[in-house]
């Protein structure tokens, strides 16, 4: 079941990425570049996506575990494969054709890392046309590990584990920023330093009922200023007043604030922010957000290009056009086929 306000929050996340990438392109207003740089909009948008993913995936898994006392890993991985692979592999295939034709420059290592969802572990500079797939790699690694962890730990211990990640990982990011990470952690750092965003969503999914039973929290969430406080304090913590090393630590509150904002949006449809995010235009952008994430990079991030299709605002229009083609031409038909196959398969 889709939640319109969450689709709207997805829209905000992808629009932060799109505007950040478009800000450096030819013809973009200087004010757009200043605003995007001030809040590091693209990175913030990606990390909000992580919280949403942690929340939604953990909710699906926890409900199955409560209902059946187990998790069908085969079914979960199958459904994630059908959801994620066709659009991204089509995108990678198009990029490969463009590379072979000389239209773009990319190397074999870029395509291997993109194809295997390990781009976040690639140490060499990312190719501009494929580099954004680092965040999809983080999500795929989460999809691979978390269902097994939840099945082994159970919901209670998994909640404590997720809470520990939310508390510990910001310190890990600070240590990494200062170059003080122990050698043992270096190998997993490209995934671990993002784990608290995913864990915060997971913790919300596992602990939402307990949280909502707390009278003090209910009073806070019912107040007219709570949503505004969460948004404002999340931005302040994310930017840390421009002190980017300090941000690696203070962004720990941003992680928590985004999770609480998701709870507010999904628990109270009458909140003004929830109504705005549920608007048809925002919900639509949220629905195409995966395809938009894949295709926006081609048109928006090649800031050295003087081509008309890489200039603002044509690049944004083309990014949305490509995303729409991917969504309606690949995503929806594949998901419709998956659902038909599920309903017609023998019991």
Steps between C-alpha positions, in 0.01 A plus 500: 500500500636838400494796740449824308694714751798262477489525122506876554802469728670292231421787264669749732803271523543457126433869435782588740728276291374637168531864601845445648627335184330756275640791701845471344381468141519775238222755532401407854416796727787585739251501789426133430866410528536699823195335658600151392853545632380652829311186601690245290161420354590197290665307783214585733244377248678167457516445875131572549444225242702267723274567800188442291642172367594379847151578624306342215712186460513430872125550528440242227740251659375553856137448400592176324700384801209574735253325272698187408778486764755506218614702199504348153839621383441348158178699454654819634807485276287406200269797550792741553672363191192554283452847649858626472685315224308562174510884506860526620638234265323663208660829603845340531450335160423834336810651663708209371376557146581871530847418633572254221388756243726765652214728607612479864821399671478208743726215597449129549543535876214753511262258332612201709443697821165632380383156384598331828370779730843562649560853374517634858811285549672622184802708595575652160310815392144426395390552144246784486238295316506208746632651822161562655442124520712494818185568702308221329790271589462597868129420487557166327755403764241588765240286323747212494599517868206631699239226435747237621587713802135557588424130463790398725457772761123528518324833515592593859875442472500643146349821640779524760757436228350771276498743796867423564582581137313831523711591806839367389526568126514884528812458714637266236441768235678756717794263546512444124495876437795539737687201351480301824311189390659172615630285218246231579214733401649641181376210286135550598509879533338579162186323622525546876512880501151510346352225716342728760267655240370158402496389864295802607226405255520139617480605865192710427329206329579272796426749778225726366226348714706534818591855407139599438390358835723751682278785622775761472568407138129512418482851643802608297373352174158660555648849540487738207874573507637143514533447125664839448741428785601166350566651156688805633711310752581230243638766262697673776655171611571398139688820419658549845536868421729423208743292708503192278713281725276576796205414278610138493407490868209745523328335204416225747208719607399545136472122475266490801301806390434355154375175655270692736377707207410180314304386804317833510415488131376141507316525831310824451369571151354832623843655561547781249829353376334162444222660295750694290713192438192299404416746220466318165805666341724414795368144521567452127858622531541262791374209291748568219781586745697179438509552124569870550789411729645275229468737205549850643877454518534473122354846443586689819842402626719552192575863586789519255267440205394790278226296330147641510365188670736554795397863552237622744199463479501264199700248701230480768225458239696222330574330831130486580421380147754216525375410847140489379597274211684268740215495751217441254704288259692279743408538868121476478482221241754288692322551833163425339647177358639411845162554665317299234749216537454498876121484477497229234770275644383173657468495878 
